[in-house]
Amino acid sequence: MSHSAAVPLVTRRHASSRLAAVIVAALAMVTMLLPASPALAGAADENHFVSRANAERAAAGLPALAHVADLQAVARKHAQTMASSNNLHHNPSLTTDVTNWLRVAENVGYGGSAEVVHVAFMNSPSHRANIMDARVSQIGVGVVWSGTRLWVTQVFRAPTGAATTAPLVAGPAPAPAPTPPATLPAVCAGVPAAPFADVPRNAWYVGAVDCAVAKGLAFGTTRTTYTPAQDVTRAQMASFLNRILLRSLIGATLPAAPDLFSDDAGSPHESAINTLALLGVLNGTSPGAYSPHATVTRAQMAAMLVRLQERIAGPMATSGVPFTDVAASPHAAAIDKVFTAGITTGTSATTFSPNAGVRRDGMSVFLVRSFGGMAVAGAVK
């Protein structure tokens, strides 16, 4: 794995059978990009999971699963637990919370939308097996939104004769778990509110948007909108970083940079791309190409911020990370540095989601934290 943000998708699958008397658990990691905006929260997302599961089963000649109230209640409770703790895990009480079962199974996951999570489930053999299991006939789905992240639990059951077969009676979905406000550096104290109608004053990232705009690091997509859920492209990332550079001691003395890439011609970000590439802050994706329209990933964001900050303010410290998904990344050292500096945390306690995309809401937080660290060092003004 958004937080903010936006957000990787992680899924887990668990199944139990009284006949087999065995529990099987598997973990699947799926990388994805957050969508421009999440679907409506709650019951609509739960129904989406049910309808998509039944469509998959129908295509395979399997009977539809009945969405039943007692399983939904168990699923909603566990989805709320995961969202509140920001921790993906199986329900340890599944086999007692669910009653009257011959077979019970569970999928859990999180991501940027119900459809993205469903596709990830279907692309994972173990999660797909639960959805397509011919032995189960009932399902309960619980969805909770926390910020831009959808948390979901799917519970499957092969019922005993005593189990309820009543169809689901729709009830109110759990309230979204609140996302704490982003921690901001001292340089952001006292900045005015930005005039964006699409940035609620209770949004977790609102202070970062205010600060980024006040310091000239970011601008709205129009005079009255910030479009916080929009993905940040590699070209846009160059302009964000260049604005920090221009507030540094070396920013005012930079010579004009040569044209280094052939695929950014005409882009409003071309000058920033060339300047930062000349300084070694940005790299191309292949000889002569920058891929300006590609979404910048969390790992790339970390590497770019580190190269810029070390160019402006000197070496950054490392302390080790708790993330299990970064060792193979070419940007693992940079991820360690941004984590140590407090510029970003993980998408969970043990994951960083290096290949997930970055959105404008999250980027505002990363920018002002990096800027704040350089301001403390006296390297930006």
Secondary structure, DSSP 8 states (H G I E B T S, - for coil): -----S--EEEEEEEEETTTTEEEEEEEEE-----SS----THHHHHHHHHHHHHHHHHTT----EE-HHHHHHHHHHHHHHHHHT-----TTHHHHS-SEEEEEEEEEEES-HHHHHHHHHHSHHHHHHHT-TT--EEEEEEEEETTEEEEEEEEEEE-TTS-------------B--------GGGTT------TTS-TT-TTHHHHHHHHHTTS---SSSS---TTSB-BHHHHHHHHHHHHHTBTTGGG--------SS-TT-TTHHHHHHHHHTTS---SBTTB--TTSB-BHHHHHHHHHHHHHHHH----------SS-TT-TTHHHHHHHHHTTS---SSSS---TTSB-BHHHHHHHHHHHHHHHHHTT-B-
